[in-house]
Each structure stands twice: as structure tokens, then as C-alpha cells.
Amino acid sequence: MEEYRNARLGTYLAKGLTKELLTRNIIPFYSDFITNIGSQMVANRCDYIPFWVDTFGTILDGSSVYNDMMKGLSSELIE
């Protein structure tokens, strides 16, 4: 399968599926793991924008790599 690497097949397929969903009045979304840079690049090439960060399996006790981002989040949502 090495011959298909960097051929942008993922982008081609994601764009096609996105277009089909939109023609059916379905709002598409793209989800990937935060460390999957290749998948994030596909999403970016398909004009998806980051909307949330999935913290599945992460304990938000101050030891998370997301701690700085999460500070003050609840107070922002309440205001």
C-alpha cells in the first residue's frame, strides 16, 4: 500500500463524502485523535475547522496536557 501514500486519497474521499452529506442536508463533522497529524491535515484540506478537543481517557486534575486550555472554561460558559 506504500504506493498510495501521499496521493491525497483520504482528502479525495473526505471531500466527496462531505459534498454528498451536504447535498442531503446533513451537517458533516470530522473527528480525529489529537495526535493524528495526518488526519488533521486531511480535515484542514477539506475546510473543516477545529471546534472541540476530545479528551477521552484524560483526567482533568491538573496533570493533563490540556490543563492550560481548560482553565477558566466553565466560567466562560456560564457568562
C-alpha positions in Angstrom: 0.0 0.0 0.0 3.1 2.3 0.1 2.4 3.4 -3.5 -0.8 5.1 -2.3 0.9 7.2 0.4 0.8 10.9 -0.1 -1.6 10.5 -3.0 -4.3 12.5 -1.1 -6.8 9.7 -1.4 -8.1 10.5 2.1 -8.7 14.1 1.2 -10.4 13.0 -2.0 -12.7 10.6 -0.2 -13.4 13.0 2.7 -14.3 15.8 0.3 -16.6 13.6 -1.7 -18.4 12.3 1.4 -18.7 15.9 2.7 -20.2 17.1 -0.5 -22.7 14.2 -0.6 -23.7 14.8 3.0 -24.3 18.5 2.3 -26.5 17.7 -0.7 -28.6 15.6 1.6 -28.9 18.5 4.1 -26.8 16.5 6.7 -24.3 18.6 8.6 -21.0 16.7 8.4 -18.3 16.7 11.1 -14.8 15.3 11.2 -13.3 13.7 14.2 -9.7 12.5 14.8 -7.4 11.9 17.7 -5.4 15.0 18.7 -2.1 13.3 17.9 -3.1 12.1 14.4 -1.5 14.9 12.4 -2.1 13.3 9.1 -5.8 13.1 9.7 -5.8 16.7 10.9 -4.2 17.7 7.6 -6.9 15.9 5.7 -9.6 17.7 7.7 -7.9 21.0 7.1 -7.7 20.4 3.3 -11.4 19.6 3.4 -12.1 23.0 5.0 -13.1 21.6 8.4 -12.2 23.7 11.3 -11.3 22.6 14.9 -14.4 23.0 17.1 -13.6 20.9 20.2 -10.9 18.9 21.7 -11.6 15.3 22.6 -10.1 14.5 26.0 -11.3 10.9 26.1 -9.3 9.0 28.7 -7.7 12.2 30.1 -8.1 13.0 33.7 -8.5 16.8 34.1 -6.9 17.0 37.6 -4.2 19.5 36.6 -1.8 16.8 35.2 -3.3 16.9 31.7 -1.6 18.4 28.8 -4.9 20.3 28.3 -4.8 21.9 31.7 -3.9 25.4 30.5 -6.6 25.3 27.8 -9.2 24.1 30.3 -8.5 26.8 33.0 -11.5 29.1 33.2 -13.6 27.2 30.7 -16.5 26.7 33.0 -16.7 30.4 34.0 -16.6 31.4 30.3 -19.5 29.1 29.5 -21.6 30.5 32.4 -21.2 34.2 31.4 
